[in-house]
């Protein structure tokens, strides 16, 4: 993602590196016809690290040249001893019985939800409506993108879509997400926001059981399977690949198509 810039005024917080901003190469003259993706890195990574992962695959997303890319940075976490959007727990211990699961860092997750809301709001201040914004991410970034779409009082059900790569839905056991939606005065059934989900079949960090739990929980919350574009990639571990990015960009063209000015 060469040629990053910071022309868009994005939230700057003490203790957190500013997001990277990659402007559209062919932006719409009408901001309301523009589009943006806020793409969130994983545990232990940075915006520059994620950008460097994409750079060799730049040709994969030149088709979406009307799209602005915003890549935020997680803070340093004392508990995780690295950059993190929340303190991770052991996914291998996740079960369908909440009382047996390791505690999840709900407070850290909800803090991140607020920060991601501020980035969506910054896009809105530039004239890009929520239904022209995709929120997505890798690993922990996937987890936070899904959770934000489900529990954000401001933006739940209003985005163009959510792209989740090599991740999972946190707080999925029991009814905690339902409780958070109720607290935010959101309806019990989620809206039909398109969701792109991708997992490597050799991903040892996201067990197949957790992946299946994520799909089931999304359906239990009311998201129709027809709204989910689900992919598994043979031979791929916890990483990105050209075929995955091509599929995601095809999906992006569908959910935030180029609009004529």
Steps between C-alpha positions, in 0.01 A plus 500: 500500500764747390433871507324516835386846607325664793276755327187380676476635856500184711477467879839549669520368856782516751680167521376380161665539161285679245330284235656464158291649224515377140278730291308372201698532177182596314276655765144602429451877468189471715606379849163327542597279204835418657576185694741395772624190675631516854729199523621387842824309559546202730671432833862615513483682168484865394341692215837513323545128550163427346574741217827321424309170484268643237765682299624196301137429413414856395373389160230300679307810604573755228155415365341691791677828422211711633554358849677681785698272737536586869724276710493578874760410762436309820651623825776321687337263749678435827307177551559369149857641497452612140261708291147373552141608455413298811674250726474164322373183661566139409266410214581131538314512834183655355195280544125538469482523880580859610579394857792289376653762270794725573390856568497725196622860520160658445610840634792512255276394214239765572774764524611397152140514374487864609824575317381333180178700527711817505667397172162435336386840626812663349405352162150636546642845573659483155162422344530122464178345637513183716339295221811572291742386772628146556654402831739206483809345642738212554492272807430731799401759240239259367369443852467872566337570163232239558438613857479868404239427235297303752510723811574857385211722599599745224578271208361150554314396185593821315833410333548382144654178624745325729806308381645250747823320411651220711303596808194422710208658683588581863250485786315240294412257779176553688302820455758772566473650150121495534536685832732759348258557212213544743707746706567699181125500416565286193242247375558137600537396135793645309461674165599346168845661477711297251785310666810357330670229708821318414701231677803292405437129541844467663446791739600358839429827685129498408377146566233362269267469797531874575442582132183290498389662825540841337285403201233349724490800734460742211206293376355480852513881516288514186754546222381291205759271347424669168657818641824315580764443234700221666833369371751240619838472327674168463860498619482849651595565861458816708599729215378692198528387140437622147188285444352620829558867414358453152184351649475781753541768232232335287273518804597865562397587143158352577434667836652843423490525120641796313234768457487743211528867595 
